[in-house]
Amino acid sequence: MPALWGLLPVLQVADARRSCDFYCRRLGFHKEWEQSFEQDFPPFISLYRDGCRIYLSEEATAARAGVVDLYTDDVDALWRELERRGATLAHGSTDELHLEDPDGNRLRVRRGAVAPM
């Protein structure tokens, strides 16, 4: 059976540029690129940080109010960084943090070197 080697979430957002600002300023992602597939289409934005990529789309075909799990080896250190950037914690423990982006997409930051199999 062929192996899957990656997963790339596409999150539906009301304003892609506003959400891009949130992910970049508050969560430390950077914008790789932005494009519109046709003239007068809304922007489609690729964000990247530490091997993790997220797409932001205003298109109705994207997941609405999704959940994204991010994994790190040090939840506490990552939280300190996010807090310095002005992120607001919805829930937290020593092993897991919960945040929400401006469109209600939930981000769960969990302790672990890799995603569980």
PyMOL commands that set and color helices and strands:
alter all, ss='L'
color gray80, all
select helices_A, chain A and resi 16-27+75-84
alter helices_A, ss='H'
color red, helices_A
select strands_A, chain A and resi 10-12+30-35+44-49+52-57+67-72+91-92+96-100+106-111
alter strands_A, ss='S'
color yellow, strands_A
deselect
rebuild
show_as cartoon
